[in-house]
């Protein structure tokens, strides 16, 4: 009986260890970049402009944080979007404006790895209860996957 209880507890601990990180990152898609933060941002910007998507800008979060006295690793928030597509989400639910324009966070981890992270569009649809824009969410997903694919070497 004691051995069964130990096995059960070990299994529960393993399940919690696996489930908690997944729950914490719910709705976030992360792509490992093969480039520096600056080059990753440049590649995303270049692809966005090449596709004719409106580029809104970049916020250098590390610079802002470091200027405020915090030790922040390289981190930049890239913002872009297609108003004709993105605002259709807002016409379904105005609160979807919290997730538009599209934002990609490019950041460096302590071990020097660089990642591009963005909100999953299916998660955004669920978050805002949008059920009448499936085709638009599918298109947005295809676009963000294409844009972030530029940070991988072929």
C-alpha positions as CSV (number, residue, x, y, z in Angstrom):
1,X,0.0,0.0,0.0
2,X,2.8,2.4,0.9
3,X,4.6,1.7,-2.4
4,X,1.4,2.3,-4.4
5,X,0.9,5.6,-2.6
6,X,4.5,6.6,-3.3
7,X,4.0,5.7,-7.0
8,X,0.8,7.7,-7.1
9,X,2.4,10.8,-5.5
10,X,5.4,10.5,-7.8
11,X,3.0,10.4,-10.8
12,X,1.1,13.4,-9.5
13,X,4.3,15.4,-9.0
14,X,5.4,14.6,-12.6
15,X,2.0,15.6,-14.0
16,X,2.1,18.9,-12.1
17,X,5.7,19.6,-13.3
18,X,4.6,19.0,-16.9
19,X,1.2,20.7,-16.7
20,X,2.1,23.9,-14.9
21,X,4.6,25.3,-17.4
22,X,2.2,24.5,-20.2
23,X,-0.6,26.3,-18.4
24,X,1.7,29.3,-17.8
25,X,2.5,29.7,-21.5
26,X,-1.1,29.1,-22.7
27,X,-1.7,31.0,-25.9
28,X,2.0,31.8,-26.6
29,X,3.8,30.5,-29.6
30,X,7.6,30.6,-29.4
31,X,10.0,30.3,-32.3
32,X,13.7,29.8,-31.8
33,X,15.7,32.3,-33.9
34,X,19.0,31.5,-35.5
35,X,20.0,35.2,-35.3
36,X,20.7,38.0,-32.8
37,X,17.8,40.1,-31.4
38,X,18.7,43.0,-33.7
39,X,18.9,40.7,-36.8
40,X,15.7,38.9,-35.8
41,X,13.8,42.2,-35.6
42,X,15.3,43.3,-38.9
43,X,14.3,40.1,-40.6
44,X,10.7,40.3,-39.3
45,X,10.4,44.0,-40.3
46,X,11.8,43.3,-43.8
47,X,9.3,40.4,-44.3
48,X,6.4,42.4,-43.0
49,X,7.1,45.3,-45.3
50,X,7.7,43.0,-48.3
51,X,4.3,41.5,-47.7
52,X,2.7,45.0,-47.7
53,X,1.7,44.8,-44.1
54,X,1.6,48.0,-42.1
55,X,4.7,48.3,-39.8
56,X,3.9,50.2,-36.6
57,X,7.3,50.1,-34.9
58,X,9.5,48.5,-32.3
59,X,9.7,49.2,-28.6
60,X,13.2,48.4,-27.2
61,X,12.1,47.1,-23.8
62,X,15.6,46.4,-22.7
63,X,16.7,50.0,-23.3
64,X,13.7,51.4,-21.5
65,X,14.2,49.0,-18.5
66,X,17.9,49.6,-18.3
67,X,17.4,53.3,-18.4
68,X,15.0,52.9,-15.5
69,X,17.7,51.0,-13.5
70,X,16.6,47.5,-14.2
71,X,18.9,44.9,-15.6
72,X,16.9,43.7,-18.7
73,X,18.3,41.3,-21.3
74,X,17.7,42.2,-24.9
75,X,14.0,42.4,-25.6
76,X,12.1,44.2,-28.3
77,X,8.4,44.3,-29.1
78,X,7.7,44.4,-32.8
79,X,4.2,45.7,-33.8
80,X,2.5,45.3,-37.2
81,X,-0.8,44.5,-38.8
82,X,-3.1,44.6,-41.7
83,X,-6.0,47.0,-40.8
84,X,-8.4,45.3,-43.2
85,X,-7.8,42.0,-41.5
86,X,-7.0,42.9,-37.9
87,X,-9.9,45.2,-37.4
88,X,-12.4,42.5,-38.5
89,X,-11.7,41.0,-35.1
90,X,-12.6,44.3,-33.4
91,X,-15.9,44.4,-35.3
92,X,-16.7,41.1,-33.8
93,X,-15.6,42.1,-30.3
94,X,-14.2,45.5,-29.5
95,X,-12.0,44.0,-26.7
96,X,-10.1,42.2,-29.4
97,X,-8.3,45.5,-29.9
98,X,-6.2,44.5,-26.9
99,X,-4.6,42.0,-29.2
100,X,-4.3,44.1,-32.3
101,X,-2.0,45.2,-33.9
102,X,0.0,42.0,-33.9
103,X,2.9,41.9,-31.6
104,X,6.0,39.7,-31.7
105,X,8.3,39.8,-28.7
106,X,11.9,39.1,-29.6
107,X,14.0,38.3,-26.6
108,X,17.3,36.8,-25.5
109,X,17.5,34.2,-22.7
110,X,20.3,34.1,-20.1
111,X,22.1,31.4,-22.1
112,X,22.2,33.7,-25.2
113,X,19.4,32.0,-27.2
114,X,17.0,34.3,-29.1
115,X,13.3,33.7,-29.5
116,X,10.3,35.3,-31.2
117,X,7.0,34.9,-29.3
118,X,3.5,35.8,-30.3
119,X,-0.1,35.2,-29.2
120,X,-1.7,32.2,-30.9
121,X,-4.7,33.4,-32.9
122,X,-6.9,30.5,-31.9
123,X,-6.2,31.5,-28.3
124,X,-7.1,35.1,-29.1
125,X,-10.4,34.0,-30.7
126,X,-11.2,32.0,-27.6
127,X,-10.1,34.8,-25.3
128,X,-12.5,37.2,-26.9
129,X,-15.3,34.7,-27.7
130,X,-15.0,35.3,-31.4
131,X,-16.6,32.5,-33.4
132,X,-17.6,34.3,-36.6
133,X,-14.1,35.1,-38.0
134,X,-12.6,31.6,-38.6
135,X,-11.3,32.4,-42.1
136,X,-9.7,35.7,-40.9
137,X,-8.0,34.0,-37.9
138,X,-6.7,31.2,-40.2
139,X,-5.2,33.8,-42.5
140,X,-3.7,35.7,-39.6
141,X,-2.1,32.5,-38.3
142,X,-0.7,31.7,-41.8
143,X,0.8,35.2,-42.0
144,X,2.4,35.2,-38.5
145,X,3.9,31.7,-39.2
146,X,5.3,33.0,-42.5
147,X,6.8,36.1,-40.9
148,X,8.4,34.2,-38.0
149,X,9.8,31.6,-40.4
150,X,12.2,34.2,-41.6
151,X,14.2,33.9,-38.3
152,X,15.2,30.3,-39.1
153,X,18.1,29.5,-41.4
154,X,17.2,27.3,-44.3
